[in-house]
Amino acid sequence: AMSWLDNDAEEAFARYRTALDGAEQLGDLVLRMGGLEGLADCYRRWGRFSDAIHHVETAYRLPLKDGYPDTPTARRAATRRVPLALKLSRWHAELARLPEARRWIEEAQRWANDSASRWHRAALADGEADLLFWEGDKTGAHARAAEAVELAQQLHDPAILTRARTTMCLVHLEYGELGVAAQEILMVR
């Protein structure tokens, strides 16, 4: 993960591959989930969407497999299904596959409702704002992004806050409101 943070995708890929290989040798489905997601992020960074989507879909299905452990760590890992579904929604939207993107938002919604996590609600609001923008519903996108901003501020989550403010900026740009768009994006810093 540190390689990823250092923007060294090749090194991150090698480390995630090693982690995934080890998880598979051990039969550890929880570690396998993390390795698959890490590889998917690298593939996405390189524009290899089909590989990225395949890896995230595989990780998403792991908690449903027979033999998935029922431990506190495994249950926490299974809650990754919300951000995994949100990634799939974003990536399908970027590929103009809006029905698939909507399907994954609905999956994220289902799991977020089950978890009752405020972070999941914030991430879902942000993800849905992004999809609404791609679908052309600028008013809905702005409303959901504003909700995500409020929740992200409460949670002190800079990643969600950045994405949600970026969506709000894009909405303002679409409306030709350059000054408001600039204010929104400058608040990201």
Secondary structure, DSSP 8 states (H G I E B T S, - for coil): -HHHHTT-HHHHHHHHHHHHHHHHHHT-HHHHHHHHHHHHHHHHHTT-HHHHHHHHHHHHHGGGSTT---SHHHHHHHTTHHHHHHHHHHHHHHTT-HHHHHHHHHHHHHHHHHH--HHHHHHHHHHHHHHHHHHT-HHHHHHHHHHHHHHHHHHT-HHHHHHHHHHHHHHHHHTT-HHHHHHHHHTT-
